[in-house]
Amino acid sequence: MSDARDPLRARLALATGRSAGRLSQALGKGSGSMIGGRLALRVDPQVLRAVAGDRRSVLVTGTNGKSTVTALVAAAITPGGAVVSNTTGANMTDGIVTALSADRTSALAALEVDEVYLEPVARGTRPKAVVVLNSSREYTRGVSLKSTLEHWRRTAAALPDDCVAIVNVDDPLVSWAFETAPRRIGVSGGLYWRGDALICPACGSVQDFTDDSWSCPGCRRSRPEPDWKVVPDGDGWAVEHAGERTRIEVTVPGRTGPVGGAFALAAADALGVDVAEAAERVSAVADVDGRYAPYRLGDHAARLLMLKNPAGWAEAIDVAVSTDRPLVVAVDPFGPKDTATMWEAPFQRLAGERVAVTGGRTADAVAILDAAGADVVEAPDIESAVRAHAPGEVMVACNYPAFRRISKQFRGGTH
C-alpha cells in the first residue's frame, strides 16, 4: 500500500479537528477528542500516518484490561524517552489521531486500541510492538467474536517485519489469531473465563483445558511455552524471562496487576528498555482513570473495578477470593443486557461470603448472587455498601455506568 502523504492536506485536517474539538468543549459536549479526530480523518484519511510520524509505538488491545495495561506500558517505556498516550480512553482511530496530534514531539507512544480498530491503527502507526491481552464476546456493541478474531489474524499477517506481537498464550483464541504475525513472543496472561474459548477457531473441535494449559485434539494446536510469566516471590510477585527474575510491585491486588506488569515489561524489552528500570516505573502507577486507587471512606478503602463481560466479572471474583478482600457489587441500568454478563460468571466461588449490593439494578444482582449461595446485603448507596463490611480494603465491582457514577462521586469528594 502506498505511503504517499500530502503535508498540506494533513495540516488542514488537523486544523479542522482542533477547531471542532474546541467547539465541542465550548458547547459542553465533551472533551472533543472523538469529534476532532473524526473530522480530521474525513479531511485526510491518511492523517494518522502523519501524526504518528517516526514514533516507536506500542499498541495494546484485547477485550479486558486495555486501559490498565496501556498505563503500565506507558510507564515501563519512559526510560526510552518521552511517551504520548491516549489516557482519556478514546481508543478508536479518531481518538488516537487526537492524542497523537496533541503531542507531536514525543518519540514513543503507548496506545490503547479498540479490538475492531486494530488494523487501521496498526497500518497508520506501523508499531514496534502490539500487545494482545485476551479475547471474549463484546456485549455492549454486538460485535461478533468470530469477526474480531478474523480481523486480528489479517492484521497480524500484515504487521511490519520489525514489529513483535506480544500475545497471551493462555488464551487459545489470541494464540490462533496472532500465529500469522512475523514475530511473536508469549506471555502467560491467564484465562479467567474459558466459556468463549471452548471451540478451536482453526478446526472447530472442542479444546482440552488443564489448570494452566490448553490443546486441540483436532488440529493438534497447543499452548506455546511462554517467554514471560508471573511467579510468586515471597509475599509478592516477580516476572521471569530468559532465566532472569524481576521483582514487580503493582497497585492492583491479586495476580491481575502483576500479569499486566509482565506485558508491560515485555513491551519495554521489545523497545530496548532495561527491564529492571521498566519495573521501577511500573511500580509508580497508582491509578488508571479511577480504577484501583483506594478511595477513603472513614476506616474503609474502596478500590473500583470496571467490568463489562463474564471474563471481567470472573477476574473480579478471582481477585476477591485470592486476596480475601470483601466485595461490593454495583450495577446500574445500561440497556436490556444490564446483568446478562453476570449470569455466566462464577459467582458460586463466593458461596457463603458476605457481598453487599447497590445500584439501579440491585434486584437483578441480588438474584444472581443469591442463586450462587452468597450472603447478600442490599445497600441504598455506595457508602452504605462499603461500610457493610468490616473496616479495611473493599473491592467494588461495577458495570460501566455504575463505575462512571461512583468514580465521579468519589473524585468529587461527595462521599
C-alpha positions in Angstrom: 0.0 0.0 0.0 1.3 3.4 -0.9 2.5 5.7 1.9 2.2 8.8 -0.1 1.1 11.7 2.0 0.1 15.3 1.4 1.5 17.5 4.2 -0.8 20.4 3.3 -3.9 18.2 3.5 -2.7 16.8 6.8 -2.3 20.3 8.3 -5.7 21.3 7.1 -7.2 18.1 8.6 -5.6 18.7 11.9 -6.6 22.4 12.0 -10.2 21.3 11.3 -10.0 18.7 14.0 -8.7 21.2 16.6 -11.4 23.7 15.8 -14.1 21.0 16.1 -12.6 19.9 19.4 -12.6 23.4 20.9 -16.2 23.9 19.8 -17.3 20.7 21.4 -15.7 21.7 24.7 -17.2 25.2 24.5 -20.7 23.7 24.0 -20.2 21.3 26.9 -20.4 18.3 24.6 -17.3 16.6 25.9 -13.6 16.7 25.6 -13.7 16.9 21.8 -11.2 14.1 21.3 -13.5 12.0 19.3 -15.2 14.6 17.1 -11.9 16.4 16.4 -10.2 13.2 15.2 -13.2 12.1 13.2 -13.3 15.3 11.2 -9.6 15.2 10.7 -9.9 11.7 9.2 -12.7 12.9 6.9 -10.5 15.7 5.5 -7.4 13.4 5.2 -7.9 9.6 5.6 -4.1 9.3 6.0 -3.8 11.8 8.8 -3.0 9.1 11.4 0.2 8.3 9.5 1.1 12.0 9.5 0.7 12.4 13.3 2.3 9.0 14.1 5.4 10.1 12.1 8.5 8.1 13.1 7.5 7.4 16.7 8.2 4.0 18.1 4.7 2.9 19.2 3.2 0.1 21.3 -0.4 -0.8 20.7 -2.4 -2.5 23.4 -5.7 -4.3 22.5 -8.0 -7.0 23.9 -11.4 -7.3 25.4 -10.4 -6.7 29.0 -7.7 -4.7 30.7 -6.6 -2.4 27.9 -6.6 0.9 29.8 -4.7 -0.6 32.8 -2.0 -2.3 30.7 -1.6 0.8 28.4 -0.9 2.9 31.5 1.6 0.3 32.7 3.2 0.2 29.2 3.5 3.9 29.1 5.2 3.9 32.4 7.5 1.0 31.5 8.9 2.6 28.3 9.5 6.0 29.7 13.3 5.3 30.3 13.5 5.3 26.5 12.1 8.8 26.1 9.0 10.9 26.3 5.8 9.0 25.8 2.4 10.1 24.4 -0.7 8.0 25.3 -4.4 8.3 24.8 -5.1 8.5 28.5 -8.7 9.6 28.1 -9.6 6.1 26.8 -10.6 7.3 23.3 -9.3 4.1 21.7 -10.7 4.2 18.2 -8.9 5.7 15.3 -10.3 9.2 15.7 -9.4 9.4 19.4 -5.9 8.2 18.7 -5.4 10.8 15.9 -6.4 13.5 18.5 -4.0 12.1 21.1 -1.0 12.0 18.7 -1.8 15.4 17.2 -1.7 17.0 20.6 1.9 15.8 21.2 4.0 15.9 18.1 7.4 15.7 19.8 7.3 12.5 22.0 9.4 9.8 20.4 7.4 7.0 21.9 3.7 6.1 22.1 1.6 3.7 24.2 -1.8 3.5 22.6 -4.9 1.7 23.8 -6.7 0.3 20.7 -10.3 -0.9 20.4 -10.3 -4.5 19.2 -12.1 -3.8 15.9 -9.9 -0.8 15.0 -6.5 -2.6 15.3 -6.0 -2.9 11.6 -6.3 0.8 10.6 -4.4 1.9 13.7 -1.6 -0.6 13.0 -1.4 0.5 9.4 -1.3 4.1 10.3 1.3 3.9 13.2 3.5 1.0 12.0 4.1 -0.1 15.6 7.2 -1.7 17.1 5.0 -3.9 19.3 1.4 -5.0 19.6 0.2 -6.3 23.0 -2.8 -8.6 22.8 -4.3 -9.4 26.2 -7.4 -11.6 25.7 -10.5 -12.2 23.6 -14.1 -12.6 24.6 -17.6 -11.6 23.5 -18.4 -7.9 23.3 -21.8 -7.4 24.9 -22.2 -3.6 24.5 -21.9 -3.2 20.7 -22.9 -6.6 19.3 -19.6 -7.2 17.5 -19.1 -10.9 16.8 -16.1 -12.6 18.4 -15.5 -14.5 15.1 -15.2 -11.4 13.0 -12.9 -9.8 15.6 -10.6 -12.8 15.5 -10.5 -12.9 11.7 -9.8 -9.1 11.8 -6.9 -9.8 14.2 -5.5 -12.6 12.1 -5.4 -10.4 8.9 -3.9 -7.6 10.9 -1.2 -9.9 12.4 -0.1 -11.1 9.0 0.3 -7.5 7.7 2.4 -6.2 10.7 5.8 -4.8 9.8 8.7 -7.2 9.9 10.3 -5.2 12.8 7.1 -5.4 14.9 6.7 -8.0 17.6 3.3 -9.4 18.7 3.2 -9.8 22.5 0.4 -12.3 23.0 -1.4 -14.1 25.8 -0.6 -17.7 25.1 -3.0 -18.8 27.8 -5.8 -17.7 25.5 -6.1 -20.1 22.5 -8.2 -17.6 20.5 -5.4 -14.9 20.8 -2.8 -17.5 20.1 -4.5 -18.6 16.9 -5.2 -15.1 15.7 -1.6 -13.9 16.0 0.2 -17.0 14.8 0.3 -15.2 11.5 2.5 -12.4 12.9 6.0 -12.2 11.5 7.5 -12.0 15.1 5.8 -13.2 18.2 6.6 -13.7 21.9 4.3 -15.2 24.5 3.2 -14.0 28.0 1.3 -16.3 30.4 -1.5 -13.9 30.9 -4.1 -16.2 32.4 -7.6 -17.1 31.2 -10.2 -16.5 33.9 -13.1 -17.1 31.6 -12.9 -20.1 29.2 -16.5 -20.1 28.1 -15.7 -18.3 24.8 -12.6 -20.4 24.0 -14.1 -23.9 24.2 -14.2 -24.3 20.4 -10.9 -24.2 18.4 -11.1 -21.4 15.9 -9.0 -23.3 13.4 -10.8 -26.6 13.1 -14.0 -26.4 15.3 -13.0 -29.1 17.7 -13.7 -28.9 21.4 -10.5 -27.9 23.1 -9.0 -29.6 26.1 -8.0 -27.5 29.1 -5.9 -28.3 32.2 -5.3 -25.9 35.1 -2.5 -24.0 33.2 -2.6 -25.2 29.6 -4.8 -26.0 26.6 -4.7 -28.1 23.5 -6.8 -29.0 20.5 -7.3 -32.7 19.7 -8.4 -31.9 16.2 -5.6 -29.8 14.7 -3.0 -30.5 17.4 -2.5 -26.9 18.3 -1.5 -26.4 21.9 -0.4 -23.7 24.3 3.1 -22.3 23.4 5.6 -22.1 26.1 5.5 -18.5 27.4 8.6 -16.3 27.2 7.3 -14.2 30.1 5.4 -15.4 33.2 4.4 -14.2 36.6 5.5 -16.2 39.7 5.1 -15.8 43.4 8.1 -14.1 45.1 8.0 -14.1 48.8 4.9 -12.1 49.8 4.7 -10.5 46.3 5.3 -11.3 42.7 8.1 -11.5 40.1 8.3 -11.8 36.4 10.5 -14.5 34.9 12.1 -14.0 31.4 15.2 -15.6 29.8 16.3 -17.2 33.0 16.1 -13.9 34.9 13.6 -12.9 37.7 12.5 -9.3 38.2 10.5 -8.3 41.2 7.4 -6.3 40.3 5.2 -4.1 42.5 1.8 -3.0 41.4 -1.2 -1.3 43.0 -3.8 -3.8 41.6 -4.5 -6.6 44.1 -4.1 -10.2 43.2 -2.4 -11.7 40.2 -4.1 -9.4 37.7 -1.8 -6.4 38.3 1.5 -8.4 38.0 0.3 -10.0 34.8 -0.4 -6.6 33.3 3.1 -5.7 34.5 4.5 -8.7 32.7 3.0 -7.5 29.4 4.4 -4.0 30.1 7.9 -5.4 30.8 7.8 -7.4 27.6 6.9 -4.3 25.6 9.7 -2.3 27.2 12.2 -5.1 26.5 11.0 -5.1 22.8 11.8 -1.4 22.6 15.2 -1.9 24.2 14.4 -0.6 27.6 16.2 -2.1 30.6 13.7 -4.5 32.3 14.7 -3.6 35.9 14.3 0.1 35.2 10.9 -0.6 33.5 9.8 -2.5 36.6 10.6 0.5 38.8 8.5 2.8 36.6 5.6 0.3 36.6 5.6 0.3 40.4 4.8 4.1 40.4 1.4 3.6 38.6 -1.2 4.1 41.3 -4.4 4.9 39.4 -5.9 4.3 35.9 -8.9 6.6 35.2 -10.3 6.0 38.6 -9.5 2.3 38.8 -7.6 0.7 41.6 -6.6 3.8 43.6 -8.1 3.4 47.1 -10.8 5.9 47.9 -11.0 6.6 51.6 -14.4 6.2 53.4 -13.5 6.6 57.0 -12.0 3.4 58.2 -12.6 1.8 54.7 -10.7 2.0 51.4 -12.7 1.2 48.2 -11.0 0.0 45.1 -13.1 0.2 41.9 -13.1 -2.4 39.1 -15.0 -1.7 35.9 -16.5 -4.9 34.3 -18.3 -5.4 31.0 -18.5 -9.2 30.3 -18.2 -12.6 32.0 -14.5 -12.6 31.7 -14.3 -9.3 33.6 -16.6 -10.5 36.4 -14.7 -13.8 36.6 -11.5 -11.8 37.1 -13.0 -9.6 39.8 -14.3 -12.7 41.6 -10.8 -14.2 41.5 -9.2 -11.1 42.9 -11.7 -11.0 45.8 -11.3 -14.8 46.5 -7.5 -14.9 46.1 -6.8 -11.8 48.2 -9.6 -12.5 50.8 -10.9 -9.0 50.3 -14.7 -8.3 50.8 -16.7 -7.5 47.7 -19.3 -4.9 46.8 -21.3 -5.3 43.6 -22.6 -2.1 42.0 -24.8 -2.4 38.9 -26.7 0.5 37.2 -29.1 0.4 34.2 -27.3 0.0 30.9 -29.9 -1.3 28.4 -31.6 -4.7 28.2 -28.4 -6.6 28.8 -27.5 -4.9 32.2 -27.0 -8.2 34.0 -26.7 -10.7 31.2 -22.9 -10.7 31.6 -23.2 -11.7 35.2 -25.3 -14.8 34.9 -22.4 -16.7 33.3 -19.7 -15.6 35.7 -18.6 -18.0 38.5 -20.3 -16.2 41.4 -20.6 -19.7 43.1 -17.0 -19.1 44.2 -18.5 -16.5 46.7 -20.9 -19.0 48.2 -21.2 -18.3 51.9 -19.3 -15.0 51.6 -20.9 -11.6 52.5 -21.4 -9.5 49.4 -23.0 -6.0 49.5 -25.1 -4.9 46.5 -26.1 -1.4 45.4 -27.2 0.5 42.3 -30.2 0.8 40.0 -30.1 -2.9 39.2 -29.8 -4.1 42.8 -32.7 -6.6 42.4 -31.1 -8.4 39.4 -27.7 -8.6 41.1 -29.2 -9.9 44.3 -31.0 -12.7 42.4 -27.7 -13.7 40.7 -25.7 -13.7 44.0 -28.5 -15.4 45.9 -28.6 -18.2 43.4 -24.9 -18.6 43.8 -25.2 -19.0 47.5 -23.7 -15.8 48.6 -24.7 -14.0 51.8 -26.2 -10.9 50.1 -26.7 -7.5 51.8 -28.7 -4.8 49.9 -27.5 -1.2 50.4 -29.2 2.0 49.4 -25.9 3.7 48.2 -22.2 3.0 47.7 -21.1 4.4 51.1 -23.5 2.0 52.9 -22.4 -0.9 50.7 -18.8 -0.4 51.5 -19.5 0.1 55.2 -21.5 -3.1 55.3 -18.1 -4.8 55.5 -15.5 -4.6 58.3 -13.1 -1.7 58.2 -10.3 -2.2 55.7 -9.9 -2.5 52.0 -13.0 -3.4 49.9 -13.2 -4.3 46.2 -16.1 -2.6 44.4 -17.0 -4.5 41.2 -19.0 -2.2 38.9 -20.6 -2.3 35.5 -19.8 0.6 33.2 -22.5 3.1 34.2 -22.0 2.4 37.9 -18.3 2.8 37.6 -18.6 6.2 35.9 -21.1 7.4 38.5 -19.2 6.2 41.6 -15.7 7.2 40.4 -17.1 10.7 39.6 -18.7 10.8 43.1 -15.5 9.7 44.8 -13.3 12.0 42.8 -15.6 14.9 43.5 -15.3 14.3 47.2 -19.1 14.0 47.6 -18.8 10.8 49.7 
